[in-house]
Amino acid sequence: MQIEFFTNERFKMLKLLKHNQITVKEEQYVPLSQQEIADMLHMSKLKCNTTLNELIEENYITMKGKGKYALTDKANSLYKKLETI
């Protein structure tokens, strides 16, 4: 499921999350709300929520408190592979 899973909105969202990470006390997370992510990707909040949940279910992102998302090692590894394509 690896590459096929990211050939659409999922990759766009992963890329957006990757480029908007911040580091606080040696932890990285994305401080954007679902609405901000949806606006930046030109999608509805419902589509954003669905895509985020798919990424969470597949262990590509995790929640770091309310409204904070973090990429997992699995996501970072796959992102590096996809960058070279």
BALUM-17063 format. One record per atom (N, C-alpha, C): atom name; residue number from 0; residue in three letters; x, y negated, z. Coordinates in pm, whole numbers. Example, Ala and Ser with C-alpha at 12.3 -4.5 7.8 and 13.67 -1.06 7.14 Angstrom:
% BALUM-17063
at:i:aa:east:north:up
N:0:ALA:1319:569:780
CA:0:ALA:1230:450:780
C:0:ALA:1320:330:780
N:1:SER:1285:225:708
CA:1:SER:1367:106:714
C:1:SER:1290:-3:787
This chain:
% BALUM-17063
at:i:aa:east:north:up
N:0:MET:82:120:0
CA:0:MET:0:0:0
C:0:MET:85:-126:0
N:1:GLN:210:-116:23
CA:1:GLN:299:-230:42
C:1:GLN:282:-343:-60
N:2:ILE:335:-328:-181
CA:2:ILE:334:-438:-280
C:2:ILE:191:-470:-325
N:3:GLU:111:-368:-352
CA:3:GLU:-25:-391:-400
C:3:GLU:-106:-474:-301
N:4:PHE:-77:-456:-172
CA:4:PHE:-150:-525:-68
C:4:PHE:-129:-676:-74
N:5:PHE:-17:-720:-130
CA:5:PHE:18:-862:-132
C:5:PHE:13:-927:-269
N:6:THR:-63:-873:-361
CA:6:THR:-65:-931:-495
C:6:THR:-176:-1034:-511
N:7:ASN:-229:-1086:-404
CA:7:ASN:-337:-1184:-412
C:7:ASN:-328:-1284:-296
N:8:GLU:-442:-1314:-233
CA:8:GLU:-444:-1412:-126
C:8:GLU:-354:-1375:-9
N:9:ARG:-336:-1248:12
CA:9:ARG:-255:-1205:125
C:9:ARG:-111:-1255:114
N:10:PHE:-55:-1246:-5
CA:10:PHE:82:-1296:-22
C:10:PHE:87:-1447:-7
N:11:LYS:-10:-1515:-64
CA:11:LYS:-13:-1661:-51
C:11:LYS:-21:-1701:96
N:12:MET:-103:-1627:172
CA:12:MET:-117:-1658:314
C:12:MET:11:-1623:389
N:13:LEU:69:-1510:359
CA:13:LEU:195:-1472:423
C:13:LEU:303:-1577:397
N:14:LYS:311:-1623:274
CA:14:LYS:410:-1725:238
C:14:LYS:384:-1855:314
N:15:LEU:259:-1896:320
CA:15:LEU:224:-2018:393
C:15:LEU:259:-2005:541
N:16:LEU:225:-1892:600
CA:16:LEU:257:-1869:741
C:16:LEU:407:-1868:764
N:17:LYS:479:-1802:675
CA:17:LYS:626:-1795:686
C:17:LYS:689:-1934:684
N:18:HIS:642:-2019:594
CA:18:HIS:701:-2152:577
C:18:HIS:653:-2255:680
N:19:ASN:552:-2218:759
CA:19:ASN:501:-2312:859
C:19:ASN:526:-2265:1002
N:20:GLN:614:-2168:1018
CA:20:GLN:649:-2122:1151
C:20:GLN:731:-2227:1225
N:21:ILE:709:-2233:1355
CA:21:ILE:794:-2316:1439
C:21:ILE:851:-2227:1549
N:22:THR:958:-2270:1609
CA:22:THR:1020:-2193:1718
C:22:THR:1012:-2274:1847
N:23:VAL:952:-2212:1948
CA:23:VAL:941:-2273:2080
C:23:VAL:986:-2170:2181
N:24:LYS:1085:-2205:2260
CA:24:LYS:1140:-2114:2362
C:24:LYS:1175:-1978:2300
N:25:GLU:1240:-1982:2187
CA:25:GLU:1289:-1864:2116
C:25:GLU:1179:-1773:2061
N:26:GLU:1057:-1822:2055
CA:26:GLU:947:-1747:1994
C:26:GLU:897:-1824:1873
N:27:GLN:876:-1752:1765
CA:27:GLN:823:-1816:1644
C:27:GLN:674:-1791:1633
N:28:TYR:603:-1894:1592
CA:28:TYR:460:-1880:1564
C:28:TYR:417:-1992:1470
N:29:VAL:296:-1977:1419
CA:29:VAL:239:-2075:1327
C:29:VAL:132:-2152:1403
N:30:PRO:148:-2283:1419
CA:30:PRO:53:-2362:1499
C:30:PRO:-70:-2410:1421
N:31:LEU:-93:-2358:1304
CA:31:LEU:-205:-2403:1221
C:31:LEU:-335:-2333:1260
N:32:SER:-446:-2406:1254
CA:32:SER:-577:-2346:1278
C:32:SER:-624:-2273:1152
N:33:GLN:-726:-2190:1168
CA:33:GLN:-781:-2122:1051
C:33:GLN:-830:-2222:948
N:34:GLN:-890:-2330:993
CA:34:GLN:-940:-2430:899
C:34:GLN:-826:-2496:824
N:35:GLU:-717:-2526:891
CA:35:GLU:-600:-2585:825
C:35:GLU:-540:-2488:724
N:36:ILE:-531:-2360:760
CA:36:ILE:-479:-2259:667
C:36:ILE:-571:-2249:547
N:37:ALA:-701:-2245:572
CA:37:ALA:-799:-2236:462
C:37:ALA:-787:-2356:369
N:38:ASP:-776:-2474:425
CA:38:ASP:-764:-2595:343
C:38:ASP:-636:-2593:258
N:39:MET:-527:-2550:319
CA:39:MET:-400:-2548:247
C:39:MET:-398:-2445:135
N:40:LEU:-477:-2339:150
CA:40:LEU:-482:-2234:48
C:40:LEU:-604:-2248:-43
N:41:HIS:-681:-2354:-23
CA:41:HIS:-801:-2379:-106
C:41:HIS:-897:-2260:-103
N:42:MET:-926:-2214:19
CA:42:MET:-1022:-2105:34
C:42:MET:-1118:-2141:147
N:43:SER:-1227:-2069:155
CA:43:SER:-1324:-2095:261
C:43:SER:-1267:-2045:394
N:44:LYS:-1322:-2097:502
CA:44:LYS:-1278:-2051:634
C:44:LYS:-1313:-1904:653
N:45:LEU:-1425:-1860:597
CA:45:LEU:-1464:-1719:606
C:45:LEU:-1362:-1630:535
N:46:LYS:-1320:-1669:414
CA:46:LYS:-1219:-1592:340
C:46:LYS:-1087:-1593:416
N:47:CYS:-1052:-1705:474
CA:47:CYS:-929:-1717:553
C:47:CYS:-935:-1621:672
N:48:ASN:-1046:-1621:744
CA:48:ASN:-1064:-1533:859
C:48:ASN:-1054:-1387:818
N:49:THR:-1117:-1351:709
CA:49:THR:-1114:-1213:659
C:49:THR:-971:-1172:625
N:50:THR:-899:-1258:555
CA:50:THR:-762:-1229:515
C:50:THR:-670:-1219:636
N:51:LEU:-685:-1309:731
CA:51:LEU:-605:-1303:853
C:51:LEU:-631:-1171:928
N:52:ASN:-757:-1132:936
CA:52:ASN:-790:-1006:1004
C:52:ASN:-732:-886:932
N:53:GLU:-730:-889:799
CA:53:GLU:-668:-780:723
C:53:GLU:-519:-772:754
N:54:LEU:-454:-888:761
CA:54:LEU:-311:-891:792
C:54:LEU:-283:-843:935
N:55:ILE:-372:-877:1026
CA:55:ILE:-358:-830:1164
C:55:ILE:-378:-679:1171
N:56:GLU:-481:-629:1104
CA:56:GLU:-510:-485:1105
C:56:GLU:-396:-403:1046
N:57:GLU:-327:-458:948
CA:57:GLU:-216:-387:884
C:57:GLU:-82:-416:951
N:58:ASN:-87:-487:1064
CA:58:ASN:32:-518:1144
C:58:ASN:135:-605:1072
N:59:TYR:86:-702:994
CA:59:TYR:176:-798:930
C:59:TYR:184:-927:1010
N:60:ILE:78:-957:1085
CA:60:ILE:81:-1072:1175
C:60:ILE:17:-1032:1308
N:61:THR:49:-1108:1412
CA:61:THR:-11:-1087:1543
C:61:THR:-60:-1221:1595
N:62:MET:-146:-1215:1694
CA:62:MET:-194:-1336:1760
C:62:MET:-103:-1367:1877
N:63:LYS:-63:-1493:1889
CA:63:LYS:17:-1541:2002
C:63:LYS:-67:-1645:2076
N:64:GLY:-166:-1601:2146
CA:64:GLY:-257:-1694:2212
C:64:GLY:-365:-1737:2115
N:65:LYS:-451:-1823:2161
CA:65:LYS:-563:-1867:2078
C:65:LYS:-515:-1953:1961
N:66:GLY:-542:-1904:1841
CA:66:GLY:-512:-1982:1722
C:66:GLY:-367:-1990:1681
N:67:LYS:-283:-1907:1739
CA:67:LYS:-141:-1906:1701
C:67:LYS:-109:-1770:1642
N:68:TYR:-54:-1771:1523
CA:68:TYR:-22:-1648:1453
C:68:TYR:129:-1634:1441
N:69:ALA:176:-1509:1446
CA:69:ALA:319:-1483:1431
C:69:ALA:338:-1369:1332
N:70:LEU:439:-1382:1248
CA:70:LEU:473:-1273:1156
C:70:LEU:545:-1162:1231
N:71:THR:512:-1040:1198
CA:71:THR:579:-925:1260
C:71:THR:707:-895:1184
N:72:ASP:788:-807:1239
CA:72:ASP:909:-762:1170
C:72:ASP:872:-698:1036
N:73:LYS:762:-626:1035
CA:73:LYS:713:-562:912
C:73:LYS:688:-668:805
N:74:ALA:626:-778:843
CA:74:ALA:597:-886:748
C:74:ALA:725:-953:700
N:75:ASN:816:-980:791
CA:75:ASN:941:-1046:754
C:75:ASN:1023:-960:658
N:76:SER:1025:-830:684
CA:76:SER:1097:-738:597
C:76:SER:1035:-734:457
N:77:LEU:904:-724:454
CA:77:LEU:836:-719:324
C:77:LEU:851:-852:249
N:78:TYR:846:-963:322
CA:78:TYR:860:-1094:258
C:78:TYR:994:-1107:189
N:79:LYS:1099:-1059:252
CA:79:LYS:1232:-1063:192
C:79:LYS:1234:-983:62
N:80:LYS:1169:-867:62
CA:80:LYS:1162:-785:-59
C:80:LYS:1085:-854:-169
N:81:LEU:973:-917:-133
CA:81:LEU:889:-982:-232
C:81:LEU:954:-1108:-290
N:82:GLU:1038:-1174:-212
CA:82:GLU:1109:-1292:-262
C:82:GLU:1200:-1260:-379
N:83:THR:1251:-1140:-383
CA:83:THR:1346:-1102:-488
C:83:THR:1276:-1058:-617
N:84:ILE:1146:-1043:-612
CA:84:ILE:1072:-997:-731
C:84:ILE:1050:-1113:-827
